[in-house]
Amino acid sequence: MPAKKKSAKVFRCPTCGQLVQPRDEDFPFCSDRCRKIDLGKWASGAYKISSPVLDPEVLEDLDSGQATRSGGSHEG
């Protein structure tokens, strides 16, 4: 049986779809512009993580953070 050739991975910029190489400076994006567009989408809330947080340590930190914020002493 002949040896199988490794197929070359094809990567596309997640913002514009242009082909990119892993060795490119802005990988996985094709340019700094596309990187900033993607960051802007995260910052504006266009992207969301849909799975609930199930890590007990993270949930504990969230619960304790809410308790201290809503617990109520006001400075001033």
C-alpha positions as CSV (number, residue, x, y, z in Angstrom):
1,M,0.0,0.0,0.0
2,P,1.4,3.4,-0.9
3,A,2.0,5.9,2.0
4,K,-0.6,8.5,2.4
5,K,0.4,12.1,1.7
6,K,-0.3,14.6,4.4
7,S,-2.9,17.0,3.1
8,A,-2.0,20.6,3.5
9,K,-4.3,22.4,5.9
10,V,-6.1,25.3,4.4
11,F,-6.8,28.2,6.7
12,R,-9.1,31.1,6.0
13,C,-9.3,34.4,7.8
14,P,-12.4,34.2,10.0
15,T,-13.3,37.8,9.1
16,C,-13.0,38.0,5.3
17,G,-12.3,34.4,4.2
18,Q,-9.0,35.1,2.5
19,L,-6.5,32.2,2.6
20,V,-3.8,32.5,5.3
21,Q,-0.7,30.6,6.3
22,P,0.1,29.6,9.9
23,R,3.4,31.4,9.5
24,D,1.8,34.7,8.6
25,E,2.3,37.5,11.1
26,D,-1.4,38.1,11.8
27,F,-2.5,34.4,11.8
28,P,-5.3,33.3,12.0
29,F,-6.3,36.6,10.4
30,C,-5.1,37.9,7.1
31,S,-4.3,41.4,8.4
32,D,-4.4,43.6,11.5
33,R,-7.5,45.2,10.1
34,C,-9.4,41.9,10.1
35,R,-8.1,41.2,13.6
36,K,-9.5,44.6,14.9
37,I,-12.8,44.0,13.1
38,D,-13.1,40.6,15.0
39,L,-12.1,42.3,18.3
40,G,-14.8,44.9,17.7
41,K,-17.4,42.3,17.2
42,W,-16.5,40.7,20.6
43,A,-16.5,44.1,22.3
44,S,-19.9,45.1,20.9
45,G,-21.5,41.8,21.9
46,A,-22.0,40.5,18.4
47,Y,-20.3,37.2,19.5
48,K,-21.6,35.3,22.5
49,I,-20.5,32.2,24.2
50,S,-23.7,30.2,24.3
51,S,-22.7,27.4,26.7
52,P,-23.4,27.9,30.4
53,V,-20.4,28.1,32.8
54,L,-20.2,24.8,34.5
55,D,-16.8,25.1,36.3
56,P,-17.5,25.2,40.0
57,E,-14.6,27.5,40.8
58,V,-15.7,30.1,38.2
59,L,-19.3,29.9,39.5
60,E,-18.1,30.4,43.0
61,D,-16.1,33.5,42.0
62,L,-19.1,34.9,40.2
63,D,-21.4,34.3,43.2
64,S,-19.0,36.0,45.6
65,G,-18.4,38.9,43.3
66,Q,-22.2,39.6,43.0
67,A,-22.6,39.3,46.8
68,T,-19.9,42.0,47.4
69,R,-21.3,44.3,44.7
70,S,-24.9,44.1,45.8
71,G,-24.0,43.8,49.5
72,G,-24.2,47.4,49.8
73,S,-21.9,49.8,51.7
74,H,-21.6,53.0,49.7
75,E,-18.6,55.2,50.0
76,G,-19.0,58.9,49.9
